Amino acid sequence: MSIGVGIVGTGIMATAHARVVQEDPRTHLAGWVSRRREPAGIAEFGPVPVHATVEDLLRDESVGIVIVATPDFAHREPAVLAARAGRHVLIEKPLAMSGADAEEILAAVRGSGVRAMTLFNQRWTPAYWQAKQEIASTGAGRPIMAYARKNDTLHVPTEMISWADRSSPSWFLSSHDVDLVTWFFDAPAVEVFATAVDHVLVGRGIDTPDAVHAQVRFADGAVATFESCWVVPDGYPTVVESFVEVLTANRHIHVDRKVEQLEIATAERMYYPRTGGARIGGRGVGPAASAVRHFIDVVADGIEPIIPIEHSVRVTWLLEAIERSYRSGAPVRVGGDGGGS
């Protein structure tokens, strides 16, 4: 029997996930939730009901999975409602924008016994997966430090999303890297000192930092730096500049994703297109599509998710500490139990 999937949100990621749902023979797109009665960009999916509220969607008993693809700040309520209603829930990163909200989602999931996962899609990038295997190998030795950079062009906070002033480079960008590095280190984060720069976006009337640098200390003595910025000039050859570097006692590991194996030059410019959202033979491929398919496996086959929801709660507490530190100008202890797996 096909599993109905309801999607909360109708933006870029929501429609990308909907394509995966429609391509998978085990699922069908059962409904959308949108504040707009006729949201743009969903005509390709056919006559699928559009609901005004999550509660309306959940009245459809065919819905077994809810994908929360709302803006960063709007994850808690739909996730909690879906879990309490006994629906499995896949939540776009970050899980929530406060540790308290993340804990509420976790309580709802545990209370109903449903499956839940945060869609940190970069876990499905083969290079990161291989890096984890290398770091965890017996010969690698303990982690010593990491440096993670994820920078976006100005297009992202000024044109791609309309809610940048309700997020930040840390929540929107470093959330991916915090998930990866805490997974690599497998140790709780204990303290953060972060600084931020406010200049370009504030000057455009968008009240959010241009860039954030965070230094994080872990319980085993390892340290990590997280760099995030979303004001790189739009002339840069790729929308996202990204790398993660890890040093262990016996390994140096560097994953650079600025160029994803493809360079294109025209008479006007040279650029490095992102390839993670490609379609081959009419089927979506890449990390995000793989993550959605994995969650369908979780529900259909009764397996455990690759990313435990408890890990994502700890990641949220660490991200909250980064925000608190750059706002206060002081070191901050990490709430919850840190960011270990």
Secondary structure, DSSP 8 states (H G I E B T S, - for coil): --EEEEEE--SHHHHHHHHHHHHSTTEEEEEEE-SSSS-TT-GGG-S--EESSHHHHHT-TTEEEEEE-S-GGG-HHHHHHHHHTT-EEEEESSS-SSHHHHHHHHHHHHHHT--EEEE-GGGGSHHHHHHHHHHHSTTT--EEEEEEEEEEETHIIIII-S-GGGS-HIIIIIHHHHHHHHHHHTS-EEEEEEEEE-SHHHHTT--S-SEEEEEEEETTS-EEEEEEEEEE-TTSSSSEEEEEEEEESS-EEEEE-SS-S--EE-SS-EE----TT-EETTEE-SHHHHHHHHHHHHHHH----SS-HHHHHHHHHHHHHHHHHHHHTS-EE--TTTT--
